[in-house]
Structure formats: C-alpha cells, structure tokens
Amino acid sequence: SLLSSGGGIRHHSRHNPRIFVNMWVWITGILITVASTCAVFNPKIVPGKPHSTMKNLLEDILFGLAFGVFAILAEFIFMFVHPVLCIMKAMGAQEKTYTAILITGAASGIGAALAKLYAKPGVHLFLVDVNKEDMEKARFPQFDGYDDITDMPFGRRVPCLFPCQVASECKAAEKVTVFQMSVTDKEGMAKVIDSADSEKPLDLVVANAGITDGNTEKDLFEKQIPCAAVDFMGVFNTVVPAMKKMKERGKGQISITGSQSGYACGWPDVPAYGATKAGVLAWGRALRANLSNYGIGVTTICPGYIMTNLLKKHEKEMPKEMFEYLQKVSLKVEPAARDIKGAIDRNDAEFSFPKSSLFQTKLIGRFWYHFVDLGPKAM
C-alpha cells in the first residue's frame, strides 16, 4: 500500500545515508544550473566575459555548500565536546590574587568599577585615564597640601595626578597611584608601565580604555581614526610593555576589554568600533596561546551593552525609542564588573555576557554580510 511504501522509505532513509547524499547532489545541481543561467543571461555581467563570471559563481556556490556541510559536522561534534571542556576548566580553575594592578580607562565605567572591586588591603592600584575632569572631581584630604602635581610624591616620571574621584573610593587599597595619560601615547604609556612596575611589579594589567564612533556622516569622517587609535593601538600600547616585564618574571595576568560586536565581524552602526573589537579579540586569543608558555594568562572580555558613559554620550544621536530600548537591555556597571573580575581571577580565556545577546551577535556575524549586496543601494 501507499502507507506501507512510505513507511518503507522512511525506514530505508534512516539506515541508508546515501539518500541524503543524493538529495545534496540534486540540490547542488539545481543551484549550479540556476547560477549558470543567470551568469549567461544577466545583462549586468561584463561583456565578453560570461564564462569567467560563471566560474566565480560556481566556485562561490560550491564553496558555500561544502563549507556549510563541514561546519555543521564540526559544530555537531563540538556540541558534545564543549560541556567536557567546561567541566575540565571548572575543575582546574584556581582563583588568582594580585598585589599590583594597573587599569586603563579607570576614571569611569567598567574601569572605575573594577578599581573599586580590587581595592583590598595589600593591593597597590595604578589607575590610568586621559579624562582630567573626572580625575579632579574629588581629593584626598591628606594630599591637600600639594598645589602643583609636580610636587606630589607619586608618578614623577610622567604627568600624574593622585587626587581623583575613583581613588577616593578605593581607600581600602594599600596604595593608589593615578596617571593622567592617553593610551594612544606610545612613549607615555611605556613610561607609565615602567613607573608603576618599578614601584611594585605588576601582576595584573587591565587594558580597558575605549571610545566609540558612530554611523552619522560626521562620525564617519571624524571619529573612526581616533576610535581605532584608542580601542586598537591603545590596547597594544598598554599590553606590550607590560607583557615584556611579566615575561621576564615568568608570571602575570593580562585582561583585554573587547566587545560582543567583535563577533559580528563588521558592525555597520559603529564600523571602526566593531573592527577594533574584532581585532583585539583575535589578538587576545593569539596572545593567550603564545604567553601561556611563560606563565602569563590572557583573558579577553567581550560584554554586551553596559550602561556606561560610553553609551550615554550617544543619547542625543539616537532615536528616543532606541535609547530607551538600550536602557532596558543594558547591564548595570557594578554587576557587570563583578562578573568581569571573576573571569579575570579565574584566568578565563574568553568571557562574553549576557548569553542572550551573544547568541544574537554570533548569528548576525555568521550571516548578515552575505546579504549586504542585496540591498537597493547595491543594485
């Protein structure tokens, strides 16, 4: 009967994978035929070169199909391996403690929150930021006698300010030294690292300073280069001189602040910001593999939206509905900083949160670019 035949087919398909291979071959053949027809009859193709264009189309289709099959198989296998790796990491995790910590971008946001969390007895904090206004909001009474920053007993080798709002909230620390310095200044940051490390050998460096660009015409021309200078080269200017000293000692921990936008591999709303975060994510992964041989851990932090000054500064540029939405979905600074501190102390390779936005961002990064040229402006 028809019903029994259908059952037979279903039974056969479960035990004979050739039917799936045949289906794949048929689908591939149909797609190649359609692509070939389009290549020959499309009037937009360069005159006289239809075969060259057809070859490129066929290569793209075959590559996409082949890569898709192998990617599915690899993800399927990793789906079972991943829990084992998580369990092994949890069993071998040992929380680290630090005595000398340098944090860039420490005047506000995540940097300031981390400074307060790490302010413990026995810890010397070295806080770096370019923002003079935030640095001068508060003073330590015991330093009111110093009217000129050059008279102060800290940071003589580089421009330095001790009194600042963040430092006043880190009184639990053994000592707090604050440097006013831009991470884009290669020589200045090298001097900051030298000055801090000579006072107390650094065992944790948090490269956290960052700014963002935007998608307005003004942003495209004025903000992309400064954003790349801070978010990309600023990380290098902070980490490279520090890791040299850690390498000599054979120990240390480095934390690099990235973003979930790095997984998107190109973010149209913030093109420079997304590109720099993809870059530091790749660099952080490579550094971890390289520096593990020298006893140095590298953790790359990739958070989603966090309601910091970085996000608040763009309130006027956004539609009201968009900013209200971001306020609802954005994480609060203090809880986010606690999660980040935990990842650093555990020496996690990569820490991205929340998982809901990570899921969305990785999917966007995997597929969105394939559809860019299908928009009306590309026609």
C-alpha positions as CSV (number, residue, x, y, z in Angstrom):
1,S,0.0,0.0,0.0
2,L,1.0,3.7,-0.3
3,L,1.2,3.9,3.5
4,S,3.4,0.9,3.8
5,S,5.6,2.2,1.0
6,G,6.0,5.5,2.7
7,G,6.9,3.6,5.9
8,G,9.4,1.6,3.9
9,I,11.0,4.7,2.5
10,R,11.3,6.3,5.9
11,H,12.9,3.1,7.3
12,H,15.3,2.9,4.4
13,S,16.3,6.6,4.8
14,R,17.1,6.0,8.5
15,H,19.6,3.3,7.7
16,N,21.0,4.3,4.3
17,P,22.7,7.8,4.3
18,R,23.1,7.6,0.5
19,I,19.6,9.1,0.1
20,F,20.8,12.3,1.9
21,V,23.9,12.4,-0.3
22,N,21.7,12.1,-3.4
23,M,19.5,14.9,-2.2
24,W,22.5,17.1,-1.6
25,V,23.8,16.3,-5.1
26,W,20.4,17.1,-6.7
27,I,20.1,20.4,-4.8
28,T,23.7,21.3,-5.7
29,G,23.0,20.6,-9.4
30,I,19.8,22.7,-9.4
31,L,21.6,25.6,-7.8
32,I,24.5,25.3,-10.3
33,T,22.1,25.3,-13.2
34,V,20.3,28.3,-11.9
35,A,23.5,30.2,-11.3
36,S,24.9,29.3,-14.7
37,T,21.7,30.5,-16.4
38,C,21.9,33.8,-14.5
39,A,25.6,34.2,-15.4
40,V,25.0,33.7,-19.1
41,F,21.8,35.9,-19.5
42,N,22.4,38.6,-16.9
43,P,22.9,41.9,-18.8
44,K,25.0,43.4,-16.0
45,I,27.8,40.9,-16.5
46,V,30.9,42.3,-18.0
47,P,30.5,42.0,-21.8
48,G,32.6,39.3,-23.4
49,K,33.4,37.5,-20.1
50,P,30.3,35.5,-19.1
51,H,32.4,32.3,-18.6
52,S,34.7,34.0,-16.1
53,T,31.8,35.3,-14.1
54,M,30.0,32.0,-14.3
55,K,33.2,30.3,-13.0
56,N,33.3,32.6,-10.0
57,L,29.6,32.0,-9.2
58,L,30.0,28.2,-9.4
59,E,33.1,28.4,-7.1
60,D,31.2,30.6,-4.6
61,I,28.2,28.2,-4.6
62,L,30.3,25.0,-4.3
63,F,32.4,26.6,-1.5
64,G,29.3,27.7,0.4
65,L,27.8,24.2,0.2
66,A,30.9,22.4,1.1
67,F,31.8,24.7,4.0
68,G,28.2,24.5,5.2
69,V,28.3,20.7,5.4
70,F,31.7,20.6,7.2
71,A,30.7,23.4,9.5
72,I,27.5,21.5,10.5
73,L,29.6,18.4,11.2
74,A,32.2,20.3,13.2
75,E,29.5,22.2,15.3
76,F,27.7,18.9,15.9
77,I,30.9,17.3,17.3
78,F,31.8,20.4,19.3
79,M,28.3,20.4,20.8
80,F,29.3,17.3,22.7
81,V,32.9,18.3,23.4
82,H,32.1,21.8,24.7
83,P,30.5,20.5,28.0
84,V,33.5,18.4,28.7
85,L,35.8,21.3,28.2
86,C,33.7,23.5,30.5
87,I,33.8,20.8,33.2
88,M,37.6,20.4,32.9
89,K,38.1,24.1,33.1
90,A,35.9,24.4,36.2
91,M,37.7,21.6,37.9
92,G,41.1,23.0,37.2
93,A,40.2,26.7,38.0
94,Q,42.2,28.4,40.7
95,E,41.2,31.9,41.7
96,K,44.2,34.3,41.4
97,T,45.0,37.1,43.8
98,Y,47.0,40.2,42.9
99,T,49.1,42.8,44.7
100,A,49.9,45.3,41.9
101,I,47.1,46.1,39.4
102,L,47.2,48.7,36.5
103,I,43.8,49.6,34.9
104,T,43.4,52.0,31.9
105,G,40.1,53.9,31.4
106,A,39.8,53.9,35.2
107,A,38.1,57.2,35.7
108,S,34.6,55.9,35.0
109,G,32.5,53.0,33.8
110,I,33.9,49.4,34.0
111,G,37.5,50.6,34.8
112,A,36.3,52.6,37.8
113,A,34.1,49.7,39.0
114,L,37.0,47.2,38.7
115,A,39.2,49.5,40.6
116,K,36.8,49.7,43.5
117,L,36.4,45.9,43.5
118,Y,40.2,45.3,43.5
119,A,40.8,47.9,46.3
120,K,41.8,45.5,49.0
121,P,44.5,45.6,51.7
122,G,47.8,44.7,50.3
123,V,46.9,45.8,46.8
124,H,48.6,48.7,45.0
125,L,46.3,50.2,42.3
126,F,47.7,52.1,39.4
127,L,44.8,53.9,37.7
128,V,45.3,55.4,34.2
129,D,42.9,57.8,32.4
130,V,43.0,60.7,30.0
131,N,39.9,62.4,31.4
132,K,41.2,65.2,33.5
133,E,37.7,66.4,34.6
134,D,36.8,63.0,36.1
135,M,40.2,62.8,37.7
136,E,39.8,66.1,39.6
137,K,36.3,65.6,40.9
138,A,37.4,64.7,44.4
139,R,40.5,65.0,46.6
140,F,42.2,63.0,49.4
141,P,42.4,65.3,52.4
142,Q,45.9,64.1,53.2
143,F,47.2,65.4,49.9
144,D,45.5,68.9,50.0
145,G,48.9,70.4,50.8
146,Y,50.2,69.7,47.3
147,D,49.1,72.6,44.9
148,D,51.3,71.5,42.0
149,I,51.2,68.0,40.6
150,T,55.0,68.0,40.1
151,D,55.4,68.4,43.9
152,M,53.5,65.2,44.6
153,P,55.3,62.1,45.7
154,F,53.9,59.8,43.1
155,G,54.4,59.4,39.3
156,R,57.4,61.8,38.9
157,R,58.4,60.2,35.6
158,V,55.2,61.0,33.8
159,P,52.3,63.6,34.1
160,C,50.4,62.3,37.1
161,L,47.5,63.3,39.3
162,F,46.9,61.5,42.6
163,P,43.6,63.2,43.8
164,C,40.6,61.8,41.9
165,Q,37.1,60.6,42.5
166,V,37.9,57.0,41.8
167,A,41.0,57.0,44.1
168,S,38.9,58.5,46.9
169,E,36.6,55.5,46.7
170,C,39.5,53.0,46.8
171,K,40.7,53.7,50.3
172,A,40.7,50.0,51.2
173,A,43.7,49.6,48.9
174,E,47.2,49.7,50.3
175,K,48.1,52.5,47.9
176,V,46.6,54.2,44.9
177,T,48.6,55.9,42.1
178,V,46.8,57.7,39.4
179,F,48.3,58.7,36.0
180,Q,46.7,61.1,33.6
181,M,47.8,59.7,30.2
182,S,46.3,58.8,26.9
183,V,46.7,55.2,25.8
184,T,47.3,56.5,22.3
185,D,50.7,57.9,23.5
186,K,53.1,55.0,22.9
187,E,56.0,56.5,24.7
188,G,53.9,57.9,27.5
189,M,52.3,54.5,28.2
190,A,55.7,52.9,28.2
191,K,56.8,55.4,30.9
192,V,53.6,54.7,32.9
193,I,54.3,51.0,32.8
194,D,57.9,51.5,33.8
195,S,57.0,53.8,36.6
196,A,54.3,51.5,38.0
197,D,56.3,48.3,37.6
198,S,59.4,49.9,39.3
199,E,57.3,50.8,42.3
200,K,55.7,47.4,42.6
201,P,56.0,44.6,40.0
202,L,52.7,44.5,38.1
203,D,50.9,41.1,38.2
204,L,47.6,42.3,36.6
205,V,47.2,44.7,33.7
206,V,43.7,45.6,32.5
207,A,43.6,47.2,29.1
208,N,40.2,48.7,29.4
209,A,40.3,52.2,27.9
210,G,37.9,52.7,24.9
211,I,35.8,55.1,22.9
212,T,33.3,54.6,20.1
213,D,32.4,56.0,16.7
214,G,29.1,56.2,15.0
215,N,27.2,55.9,11.7
216,T,26.5,59.6,11.1
217,E,28.3,61.3,8.2
218,K,30.2,63.4,10.7
219,D,31.2,60.3,12.6
220,L,32.5,58.5,9.5
221,F,34.9,61.3,8.8
222,E,35.9,62.5,12.3
223,K,35.7,59.6,14.7
224,Q,36.9,56.5,13.0
225,I,40.7,57.2,13.2
226,P,40.5,58.3,16.9
227,C,38.4,55.3,17.7
228,A,40.9,52.9,16.1
229,A,43.8,54.7,17.8
230,V,42.3,54.2,21.3
231,D,40.5,50.9,21.0
232,F,43.1,49.1,19.0
233,M,46.6,50.7,19.2
234,G,45.8,51.8,22.8
235,V,45.5,48.1,23.8
236,F,48.9,47.4,22.2
237,N,50.5,50.4,23.9
238,T,49.3,49.1,27.2
239,V,49.8,45.4,26.9
240,V,53.1,45.1,25.0
241,P,55.4,47.0,27.5
242,A,53.7,45.2,30.4
243,M,53.9,41.7,29.0
244,K,57.7,42.2,28.4
245,K,58.2,42.7,32.1
246,M,55.8,39.8,33.0
247,K,57.7,37.5,30.6
248,E,61.0,38.2,32.4
249,R,59.3,37.3,35.8
250,G,57.5,34.2,34.3
251,K,54.1,35.2,35.7
252,G,51.3,37.7,35.3
253,Q,47.8,38.3,34.1
254,I,46.5,40.4,31.2
255,S,42.9,41.4,30.6
256,I,41.8,42.9,27.3
257,T,38.4,44.6,27.1
258,G,36.7,43.8,23.8
259,S,33.0,43.7,22.9
260,Q,30.4,41.3,21.6
261,S,30.4,43.5,18.5
262,G,33.8,41.8,17.7
263,Y,31.9,38.6,16.9
264,A,29.8,40.4,14.3
265,C,32.9,40.8,12.0
266,G,31.8,44.2,10.9
267,W,29.1,46.3,12.6
268,P,27.6,49.0,10.3
269,D,26.4,51.3,13.1
270,V,29.9,51.6,14.6
271,P,32.3,50.4,11.8
272,A,35.6,51.4,13.5
273,Y,34.5,50.2,16.9
274,G,33.4,46.8,15.6
275,A,36.6,46.4,13.6
276,T,38.8,47.2,16.6
277,K,37.0,44.8,18.9
278,A,37.3,42.0,16.3
279,G,41.0,42.8,16.1
280,V,41.6,42.8,19.9
281,L,39.6,39.6,20.2
282,A,41.8,37.9,17.6
283,W,44.9,39.3,19.3
284,G,43.8,38.2,22.7
285,R,43.3,34.7,21.5
286,A,46.7,34.6,19.9
287,L,48.4,36.1,22.9
288,R,46.9,33.6,25.3
289,A,48.3,30.7,23.2
290,N,51.7,32.4,23.0
291,L,52.2,33.7,26.5
292,S,50.9,30.6,28.3
293,N,54.4,29.2,27.8
294,Y,55.7,32.0,30.0
295,G,53.2,31.6,32.8
296,I,51.2,34.6,31.7
297,G,47.4,34.4,31.4
298,V,45.3,36.4,29.0
299,T,41.6,37.0,29.3
300,T,39.5,38.7,26.7
301,I,36.3,40.3,27.9
302,C,33.5,40.7,25.4
303,P,30.5,42.2,27.1
304,G,27.2,43.3,25.5
305,Y,25.6,46.6,26.2
306,I,26.6,48.1,29.5
307,M,25.1,51.5,30.6
308,T,28.4,53.4,30.9
309,N,29.3,56.9,29.9
310,L,30.4,55.4,26.5
311,L,26.8,54.6,25.8
312,K,25.2,57.6,27.4
313,K,27.3,60.0,25.3
314,H,25.3,58.9,22.2
315,E,21.9,59.5,23.7
316,K,21.3,62.7,21.6
317,E,22.4,61.0,18.4
318,M,20.0,58.1,18.8
319,P,16.2,58.0,18.2
320,K,14.5,58.2,21.6
321,E,13.0,54.7,21.2
322,M,16.4,53.2,20.5
323,F,18.0,54.7,23.6
324,E,15.1,53.7,25.8
325,Y,15.4,50.1,24.5
326,L,19.1,50.1,25.2
327,Q,18.4,51.3,28.7
328,K,16.2,48.3,29.3
329,V,18.5,45.7,27.9
330,S,21.9,47.2,29.0
331,L,23.6,45.7,32.0
332,K,24.4,47.8,35.1
333,V,28.0,48.6,35.6
334,E,28.6,47.2,39.1
335,P,27.1,43.7,38.4
336,A,28.9,43.5,35.1
337,A,32.2,44.5,36.8
338,R,31.8,41.7,39.3
339,D,31.3,39.2,36.5
340,I,34.4,40.5,34.7
341,K,36.5,40.4,37.8
342,G,35.5,36.7,38.3
343,A,36.5,35.9,34.8
344,I,39.9,37.6,35.2
345,D,40.6,35.9,38.5
346,R,39.7,32.5,37.1
347,N,42.0,33.2,34.1
348,D,39.2,32.5,31.6
349,A,40.4,32.6,28.0
350,E,37.3,34.5,26.9
351,F,34.3,35.8,28.8
352,S,31.3,37.1,26.9
353,F,28.0,38.1,28.5
354,P,25.0,38.1,28.6
355,K,24.5,34.9,26.6
356,S,21.2,36.1,25.1
357,S,22.9,38.9,23.2
358,L,25.9,36.8,22.5
359,F,23.7,34.3,20.7
360,Q,22.2,37.0,18.6
361,T,25.5,38.7,17.8
362,K,27.2,35.5,16.7
363,L,24.3,34.6,14.4
364,I,24.4,38.1,12.9
365,G,28.2,37.8,12.4
366,R,27.8,34.5,10.7
367,F,25.2,35.5,8.1
368,W,24.5,39.2,7.8
369,Y,27.3,40.2,5.4
370,H,26.1,37.7,2.7
371,F,23.0,39.9,2.3
372,V,24.7,43.3,2.2
373,D,24.8,43.5,-1.6
374,L,21.2,42.6,-2.0
375,G,20.1,46.0,-0.7
376,P,18.6,48.6,-3.1
377,K,21.8,50.7,-3.0
378,A,23.8,47.8,-4.4
379,M,21.6,47.4,-7.4
